[in-house]
């Protein structure tokens, strides 16, 4: 009797799990984002949200919770119910870099999340305001900074952008002062206003301003030039041999979210971003589709936690 009872329970749970995947989503899904509206990642998140709405018939609502290099958004998702109705659209910062930059981030990037899939890869663009910083190349920027030790300020709205700048400094002996931002738009305004002299900004946010001629791009941190701005050299091509730094966008659920729902969302995200429309959208922003799975993203986070830890240590950045 007890054996039959356990069997009945198991069958009931199995049926419920299958039903969960088949009926999900049956109501709006909240997509938490640790960056402000209008930022580069926000543009991609809203594109994905619209695509998922079209594919499922349910709203995917972007909820911006900026601050602390997206730690605030990560904390909110880590504490949310694991029912498939709260997801996290984020970057390498929250799941590979921040734990090495802060003494406490308020969440565990591995234990507190269920990986869904990667979305895109992208690098950073090194920007200057040519009317304030009259340089046209990385070598000229290095000479400019070396002649003004500690007096040149650079900004970034992400942990990975900061690390890109610190890696540059460690390879050139340049000494710049770091100014953190919650979002790239305010950083761009300060670059144009002369409050900062250099900006490390993800390509998705930088490309529109580069095309408008408001800022000058000196280099990209990617291994290869980006198709949206093929005239801009890589850092390695600009004279820093061995320099390569790319980031990724990915989505996560809170820990313990049912596997079948996680797998379903991964397939929906991959279909959205690898469609002809999705590829064109990312290419125009200077990013590339990065399909994945819960298993692949799990391994990526594990690998990048170690990788970014080494980069941060080699750059001499101490946890704050």
Number of C-alpha atoms within 10 A of each C-alpha: 6 7 8 9 10 11 12 12 12 12 12 11 12 12 11 12 15 12 12 17 18 13 10 19 20 13 12 15 20 18 25 26 28 29 29 20 20 14 20 22 24 23 15 24 26 18 17 23 22 17 20 20 17 13 13 13 13 17 19 26 17 21 20 17 20 21 18 20 25 27 24 20 23 30 20 18 25 24 13 16 14 18 16 23 20 23 29 27 26 27 26 22 25 27 22 25 25 25 21 23 19 14 11 13 19 14 19 15 23 15 11 19 25 26 30 28 27 27 28 22 20 24 29 27 30 28 25 27 23 16 13 15 19 13 18 14 18 21 15 14 18 18 13 16 21 17 13 13 13 13 14 20 18 23 28 27 27 29 21 29 26 23 22 26 23 23 21 20 16 13 13 15 14 21 20 21 15 18 15 19 19 20 26 27 19 15 24 28 12 17 24 18 13 16 17 24 23 27 30 30 29 29 26 24 24 26 21 17 14 16 12 8 12 16 22 23 26 22 23 30 28 22 17 15 19 23 14 18 18 11 12 20 23 27 26 17 17 16 13 15 11 11 18 17 20 17 20 19 21 23 25 28 28 26 20 15 19 17 16 17 22 21 18 15 25 23 15 16 25 21 16 23 24 19 12 10 10 19 16 16 18 22 16 17 23 26 26 23 23 17 20 20 19 20 13 14 20 18 12 17 18 14 12 16 21 13 13 22 18 13 18 21 13 12 18 12 16 11 13 8
